[in-house]
Amino acid sequence: MKLSQINQQRLLRFKANKRGYWSFWIFSLLFVLCLCAEIIANDKPILVTYQGELYFPIVKDYAETDFGGEFEFEADYRDEYIQELISEAGGDIYWPLIPFSYSTINYDLPSPAPSPPTDENILGTDDKGRDVVARVIYGFRLSILFGFAVTIASAIIGISLGAIQGFYGGWVDLLLQRFMEIWGGMPQLFMLIILVNFITPNVTWLIFITMLFGWMGFVGVVRAEFLRSRNLEYVTAAKAMGMSDSRLMFKHILPNAMVATMATLPFALSGSVTILTSLDFLGFGLPPGSPSLGELLAQGKANIQAPWLGFTAFGSLGVILMLLVFIGEGVRDAFDPRTSY
């Protein structure tokens, strides 16, 4: 698919911003790797060979009896008994790079949890004996997917309301603006904490609750573009020809408003990640045991004697937000025709 001339110029401007361009590729690489978290960090082997047959435990559960054991329970591949059964049959176990999942407890620690970094746990363990690297990988994936979900849902609502405000103006614009002033004046984090207390927190509910405030950041830029464009000649001509309001709004005016909206998306994504981290840090976020950077940050605060927890959580979150901000700056410059390259 060939890009239009204006989009080719935008791409060149984005590439000219080296910081944003390389941040995009680094972030994309990290995100793709985290999408494959089960292959990188898992307490189940990737592949088991037993009596000439291939088994894939990360895809399918196998019972002990499948490997010559005595019970119908799911095989525990970390158990020496299962390992001996497989080894005696001439089989092999191929583990992921990190043989721990985010919830795996290492019972063979050299010191009480949280234990310092070792060859087995290169960034140590948390206060429950779980591998920190595995929790960071899964937590990174969960945070970014949460941010994408909130950002996309908020953008749909905010763009739609901004388009309605700017296109119709008058009382519609006035009422929605007054509502936004009241709604936006509320302390968002405290409101989120109050709302979370009324329900059992899970990812779906947190996305919905966060979206209640996230949409307002998109309304202003879309509303301004529609207020500017609704009286232009091509809009007036389209109305005179009988074009419907919805078609005129979303097919002809909205593409112009998307320029400013696209530059807002990376910053909205970083804000969503920050909100989830804040809620988890305060204990009002995801259910206990979920892989969370905020929960790891809270553990670092509670365990001053284990500095690797705080440094890892702070470093991971800092890298995510830094990359997203640099990408946002690159996108903003790409859509700004005044930027030279």
C-alpha positions as CSV (number, residue, x, y, z in Angstrom):
1,M,0.0,0.0,0.0
2,K,1.5,3.3,-1.2
3,L,1.3,6.2,1.2
4,S,0.0,9.6,0.1
5,Q,2.5,12.4,-0.3
6,I,1.5,14.1,2.9
7,N,1.8,10.8,4.9
8,Q,5.2,10.2,3.3
9,Q,6.3,13.6,4.6
10,R,5.0,12.8,8.0
11,L,6.9,9.6,8.0
12,L,10.1,11.4,7.1
13,R,9.6,13.9,9.9
14,F,9.0,11.1,12.3
15,K,12.2,9.3,11.2
16,A,14.1,12.6,11.5
17,N,13.3,12.7,15.2
18,K,15.9,10.0,16.1
19,R,14.9,9.9,19.7
20,G,11.2,9.2,18.9
21,Y,12.0,6.9,16.0
22,W,14.4,4.6,18.0
23,S,12.1,4.7,21.0
24,F,9.3,3.4,18.8
25,W,11.4,0.4,17.7
26,I,12.7,-0.3,21.2
27,F,9.2,-0.1,22.6
28,S,7.8,-2.4,19.8
29,L,10.6,-4.9,20.4
30,L,9.9,-5.0,24.2
31,F,6.1,-5.3,23.6
32,V,6.5,-8.1,21.2
33,L,8.8,-10.0,23.5
34,C,6.3,-9.5,26.4
35,L,3.5,-10.8,24.3
36,C,5.5,-14.0,24.2
37,A,5.9,-14.0,28.0
38,E,4.8,-17.6,28.3
39,I,7.6,-18.7,26.1
40,I,10.2,-16.5,27.8
41,A,9.2,-17.0,31.5
42,N,7.2,-20.1,32.5
43,D,7.3,-22.8,35.1
44,K,6.3,-25.3,32.5
45,P,8.8,-26.6,29.9
46,I,8.5,-25.5,26.3
47,L,9.1,-29.1,25.1
48,V,9.4,-32.5,26.7
49,T,10.6,-35.6,24.8
50,Y,9.5,-38.9,26.3
51,Q,9.8,-42.3,24.7
52,G,10.2,-40.8,21.3
53,E,7.2,-38.6,21.5
54,L,7.0,-34.8,21.8
55,Y,5.0,-33.0,24.5
56,F,4.3,-29.3,24.7
57,P,3.4,-28.4,28.4
58,I,3.0,-24.7,27.7
59,V,0.2,-25.5,25.3
60,K,-1.4,-28.6,26.9
61,D,-1.6,-30.0,30.4
62,Y,-0.3,-33.5,30.9
63,A,-0.8,-35.8,33.9
64,E,1.9,-37.6,35.8
65,T,0.7,-40.9,34.3
66,D,1.7,-39.7,30.9
67,F,5.3,-39.9,32.0
68,G,5.1,-43.1,34.0
69,G,3.9,-41.5,37.3
70,E,1.3,-42.8,39.7
71,F,-1.3,-40.0,39.9
72,E,-3.7,-38.4,37.4
73,F,-2.8,-34.9,38.7
74,E,-1.1,-32.4,36.4
75,A,2.7,-33.1,36.2
76,D,4.9,-30.9,38.2
77,Y,8.0,-30.6,36.0
78,R,10.0,-28.9,38.7
79,D,9.6,-32.0,40.9
80,E,12.7,-34.2,40.9
81,Y,10.5,-37.3,40.7
82,I,9.0,-36.3,37.4
83,Q,12.4,-35.2,36.1
84,E,13.9,-38.6,36.9
85,L,11.0,-40.5,35.2
86,I,11.6,-38.5,32.0
87,S,15.4,-38.9,32.2
88,E,15.2,-42.6,32.8
89,A,13.1,-43.0,29.7
90,G,15.8,-41.2,27.7
91,G,13.8,-38.0,27.4
92,D,14.7,-34.4,27.9
93,I,13.1,-31.3,29.3
94,Y,13.6,-28.0,27.5
95,W,12.9,-25.0,29.8
96,P,12.2,-21.4,28.9
97,L,14.9,-18.8,29.3
98,I,13.4,-18.0,32.7
99,P,12.0,-21.2,34.4
100,F,9.5,-19.2,36.5
101,S,6.1,-17.8,35.8
102,Y,4.8,-14.6,37.5
103,S,3.1,-16.7,40.3
104,T,5.8,-19.4,40.7
105,I,7.2,-19.5,44.2
106,N,10.8,-20.6,44.5
107,Y,11.0,-22.8,47.6
108,D,14.8,-23.4,47.2
109,L,16.0,-19.8,48.0
110,P,19.4,-19.3,49.6
111,S,17.9,-16.8,52.1
112,P,14.4,-15.8,53.3
113,A,12.3,-13.9,50.8
114,P,12.8,-11.4,49.5
115,S,16.1,-12.9,48.5
116,P,18.8,-11.0,46.7
117,P,19.8,-11.6,43.0
118,T,21.4,-15.0,42.3
119,D,22.2,-17.0,39.1
120,E,18.7,-18.5,39.3
121,N,16.8,-15.3,40.1
122,I,18.9,-12.6,38.4
123,L,16.9,-9.8,39.9
124,G,16.1,-11.6,43.1
125,T,12.6,-12.5,44.4
126,D,9.8,-10.5,46.0
127,D,8.5,-11.0,49.5
128,K,6.6,-14.2,48.5
129,G,9.5,-15.8,46.8
130,R,8.4,-15.1,43.2
131,D,10.9,-14.3,40.5
132,V,11.1,-10.5,39.9
133,V,12.1,-10.7,36.2
134,A,9.1,-12.9,35.4
135,R,6.8,-10.5,37.2
136,V,8.3,-7.5,35.4
137,I,7.8,-9.2,32.0
138,Y,4.1,-10.1,32.7
139,G,3.5,-6.8,34.4
140,F,4.9,-4.9,31.4
141,R,2.5,-6.7,29.1
142,L,-0.5,-6.2,31.4
143,S,0.2,-2.5,31.8
144,I,0.6,-1.8,28.1
145,L,-2.5,-3.9,27.1
146,F,-4.5,-2.1,29.8
147,G,-3.2,1.3,28.5
148,F,-4.1,0.4,24.9
149,A,-7.6,-0.7,26.0
150,V,-8.3,2.5,28.0
151,T,-6.8,4.8,25.4
152,I,-8.7,3.3,22.5
153,A,-12.0,3.3,24.4
154,S,-11.4,6.8,25.7
155,A,-10.5,8.1,22.2
156,I,-13.7,6.7,20.7
157,I,-15.9,8.4,23.3
158,G,-13.9,11.7,23.4
159,I,-13.7,12.0,19.6
160,S,-17.4,11.3,19.2
161,L,-18.4,13.9,21.9
162,G,-15.9,16.5,20.6
163,A,-17.3,16.1,17.1
164,I,-20.9,16.5,18.3
165,Q,-19.9,19.6,20.3
166,G,-18.0,21.3,17.6
167,F,-20.4,20.5,14.7
168,Y,-23.7,21.5,16.3
169,G,-22.4,24.2,18.7
170,G,-25.0,26.2,20.5
171,W,-26.8,24.6,23.5
172,V,-25.3,21.2,22.7
173,D,-21.8,22.6,23.0
174,L,-22.7,24.8,26.1
175,L,-24.2,21.9,28.1
176,L,-21.4,19.4,27.3
177,Q,-18.8,22.0,28.2
178,R,-20.4,22.7,31.5
179,F,-20.7,19.0,32.2
180,M,-17.0,18.6,31.4
181,E,-16.0,21.4,33.7
182,I,-17.8,19.8,36.6
183,W,-16.7,16.3,35.8
184,G,-13.1,17.4,35.2
185,G,-13.0,19.4,38.4
186,M,-13.3,16.2,40.5
187,P,-10.2,14.7,41.9
188,Q,-9.8,11.8,39.5
189,L,-7.5,9.5,41.5
190,F,-9.7,9.8,44.7
191,M,-12.8,9.2,42.6
192,L,-11.2,6.1,41.1
193,I,-10.3,4.8,44.6
194,I,-13.9,5.4,45.8
195,L,-15.4,3.6,42.8
196,V,-13.0,0.7,43.1
197,N,-14.2,0.1,46.7
198,F,-17.7,-0.6,45.5
199,I,-16.7,-3.6,43.2
200,T,-14.4,-6.5,43.2
201,P,-11.5,-5.1,41.1
202,N,-10.5,-6.9,37.9
203,V,-9.0,-5.7,34.6
204,T,-12.4,-5.2,32.9
205,W,-13.8,-3.0,35.7
206,L,-10.6,-1.0,36.0
207,I,-10.6,-0.3,32.3
208,F,-14.2,0.9,32.5
209,I,-13.6,3.1,35.6
210,T,-10.4,4.6,34.2
211,M,-12.2,5.3,31.0
212,L,-14.8,7.5,32.9
213,F,-12.2,10.2,33.1
214,G,-9.8,9.4,30.2
215,W,-12.1,10.5,27.4
216,M,-11.9,14.2,28.3
217,G,-8.4,14.6,27.0
218,F,-9.6,14.0,23.4
219,V,-12.6,16.3,23.4
220,G,-10.8,19.6,23.2
221,V,-8.7,19.1,20.1
222,V,-11.6,17.5,18.2
223,R,-14.1,20.2,19.2
224,A,-11.7,23.0,18.2
225,E,-11.2,21.4,14.7
226,F,-14.9,21.0,14.2
227,L,-15.7,24.6,15.3
228,R,-13.1,25.8,12.8
229,S,-14.3,23.6,9.9
230,R,-18.1,23.6,10.2
231,N,-18.5,26.9,8.4
232,L,-15.9,26.2,5.6
233,E,-17.2,26.3,2.0
234,Y,-16.9,22.6,1.4
235,V,-19.0,21.8,4.5
236,T,-21.6,24.4,3.5
237,A,-21.7,22.9,0.0
238,A,-22.1,19.4,1.3
239,K,-25.0,20.5,3.5
240,A,-26.7,22.2,0.5
241,M,-26.4,18.9,-1.5
242,G,-28.2,17.1,1.3
243,M,-25.4,15.1,2.8
244,S,-26.3,13.7,6.3
245,D,-24.7,15.2,9.3
246,S,-23.1,11.9,10.4
247,R,-21.5,11.3,7.0
248,L,-20.2,14.9,6.9
249,M,-18.8,14.8,10.4
250,F,-17.0,11.5,10.3
251,K,-16.0,11.2,6.7
252,H,-15.0,14.8,5.8
253,I,-14.3,16.8,8.9
254,L,-13.0,14.1,11.3
255,P,-9.9,13.2,9.2
256,N,-8.6,16.8,9.7
257,A,-9.2,16.5,13.5
258,M,-7.3,13.2,13.7
259,V,-4.0,15.0,13.1
260,A,-4.1,16.5,16.6
261,T,-5.7,13.4,18.1
262,M,-2.9,11.1,16.8
263,A,-0.3,13.2,18.6
264,T,-2.3,12.9,21.8
265,L,-2.5,9.1,21.8
266,P,1.0,8.2,23.1
267,F,0.7,10.6,26.0
268,A,-2.8,9.3,26.8
269,L,-1.3,5.8,26.8
270,S,1.4,6.7,29.3
271,G,-1.2,8.4,31.5
272,S,-3.3,5.1,31.6
273,V,-0.2,3.1,32.5
274,T,0.5,5.6,35.3
275,I,-3.1,5.4,36.7
276,L,-2.9,1.6,36.8
277,T,0.4,1.7,38.6
278,S,-0.8,4.2,41.1
279,L,-3.9,2.2,41.9
280,D,-1.9,-1.0,42.4
281,F,0.7,0.9,44.5
282,L,-2.1,2.1,46.8
283,G,-3.7,-1.4,46.9
284,F,-6.8,-0.5,45.0
285,G,-5.9,-2.0,41.7
286,L,-5.7,-5.5,40.3
287,P,-6.5,-8.6,42.5
288,P,-3.8,-9.8,44.8
289,G,-1.2,-12.0,43.0
290,S,-1.6,-10.3,39.6
291,P,1.7,-9.3,37.9
292,S,1.8,-5.5,38.5
293,L,4.5,-2.9,38.4
294,G,2.6,-0.9,41.0
295,E,2.5,-3.8,43.4
296,L,6.2,-4.4,42.9
297,L,6.8,-0.8,43.7
298,A,4.8,-1.1,46.9
299,Q,6.9,-4.1,47.9
300,G,10.0,-2.0,47.3
301,K,8.6,0.6,49.6
302,A,7.7,-2.0,52.3
303,N,11.1,-3.8,52.0
304,I,13.8,-1.2,52.3
305,Q,16.3,-3.9,53.0
306,A,15.7,-5.3,49.5
307,P,16.6,-2.4,47.2
308,W,16.5,-4.6,44.1
309,L,12.7,-4.5,44.3
310,G,12.4,-0.7,44.3
311,F,15.1,-0.2,41.7
312,T,13.6,-2.8,39.3
313,A,10.1,-1.4,39.6
314,F,11.2,2.2,39.3
315,G,13.5,1.4,36.4
316,S,10.9,-0.6,34.5
317,L,8.2,2.0,34.9
318,G,10.6,4.8,34.0
319,V,11.7,3.0,30.8
320,I,8.0,2.5,29.7
321,L,7.0,6.1,30.3
322,M,10.2,7.5,28.8
323,L,9.8,5.6,25.6
324,L,6.1,6.5,25.3
325,V,6.9,10.2,25.9
326,F,9.7,10.2,23.3
327,I,7.3,8.4,20.8
328,G,4.6,11.0,21.5
329,E,7.1,13.8,20.8
330,G,8.1,12.2,17.5
331,V,4.4,11.7,16.5
332,R,3.7,15.4,17.4
333,D,6.6,16.6,15.3
334,A,5.5,14.3,12.4
335,F,2.1,15.8,12.2
336,D,3.4,19.4,12.6
337,P,4.0,20.7,9.0
338,R,6.3,23.4,10.5
339,T,8.8,20.8,11.6
340,S,11.8,20.5,9.2
341,Y,13.7,17.3,8.5
